[in-house]
Amino acid sequence: MAQQARAIQTRRAILQAAGAVFDERGYDAATIAEILARAGVTKGALYFHFTSKEELARGVLGEALTTEGILPQESKLQEWVDVGMVMAHRLPRQPLLSAGIRLSVDQRGRDLFGTSWPGWINFIAGQLEIAKTRGEVLPHIVPEQTAMLFVGAWTGVEIVSSAVEKGDLEQKIASLYDHLLPGIAVPGVLSRLDTAPDRGARMWEAHQKSFREGDPLVNA
């Protein structure tokens, strides 16, 4: 068990180091040597978990598809809001997540290792489908189309924000929801949705508190 725990920790350290290097330098400029130095592991340890830089990139992309910090809500649309807001809170603070976008927008890299976008589109479409069956979504909404447009819009806002005006991603993603939701949510649900810019920070803190206290639903 101790050996397994060390292996998990080593793999995590490698992914975090790779994420930081990919985020800073992009895929082509990133080197295994720099990732090794950041992770503080041997070349043998790295190649035990990942056979190539390409496989490392796939591992980083796999970490980008995460719903950690999303707590169950009475409204499925609120959970959808929370997905985008928690990610807006975490991404500027966690290079492993930010690297997922950097890798996904690398056109040459996409041919090698794909992107995290299809996973996000499928997940969000599922959320919207459940919300629609519950009567939270307007009848004309097609979940798959809305999910694709949302993922494209969220990604575009993050890229433009990081290039033009550093910081305040949470404010901008809150504004994105405020523009989209009136055309998606039924009025009775819309009025109850919390799209405040600090929504993601509050949900992340609640998640962290539950984790520290050993909540089995959070730690499952």
PyMOL commands that set and color helices and strands:
alter all, ss='L'
color gray80, all
select helices_A, chain A and resi 2-29+32-39+43-49+53-64+76-93+95-104+107-113+117-133+143-164+169-183+187-190+199-212+216-219
alter helices_A, ss='H'
color red, helices_A
deselect
rebuild
show_as cartoon
